[in-house]
Amino acid sequence: MPAKPSKSANPMLVRPRRAAPVLVCRKCLKRSDEGRDVRRALKSELKASRRDGTKPAKLVVTGCFGLCPKTSVVIASGASLARQEYVLVADRDQVPQALALLDGESVE
């Protein structure tokens, strides 16, 4: 039986109405004492930082990044992965600075 021709011969680029997702390691969230608080803080900070007319960025829980810090949670974004950078968050107070680092801003 011949294969059905696809409706579009070329792949398409799609721009969503939401900011790029933030990736967080599931294993780190479970291992860290502050994991639950860090996750809640990330979600609330992403909702608070949304721009007009866009949906807030999603928090995507992923598999292991392979860094495995003892007491921190590893987070990343598409932009930080392109720069080969990850951010380690030890507690909920560091979340706003961590999100700024993911965007490439310098934090002092």
GIVENVEN-V510706 format. One line per field, one symbol per residue. ss: DSSP state (2 for helix, 1 for strand, 0 for the rest). psi: psi as a letter, one per 20 degrees, with the letter a starting at -180 (. if undefined). burial: # if it has 16 or more other C-alpha atoms within 10 Angstrom, else .. A space follows every 10 residues. Layout:
ss = ???
psi = ???
burial = ???
//
This chain:
ss = 0000000000 0000000100 0111122222 2000222222 2222222200 0000100011 1100000000 0011111222 2200001110 0222222222 22000000
psi = pqqpqqhphq qqpporjqrq qppqpggghh hqhjgghggg ggghhhghjq rpiqqqqqoo paapijgmqg jrppqrrggh hhilqqppph rhhigghghg hhijqpp.
burial = .......... .......... .########. .#.##..##. ###.##.... .....####. ....#..... #######..# .....##### ##..#..##. ##......
//
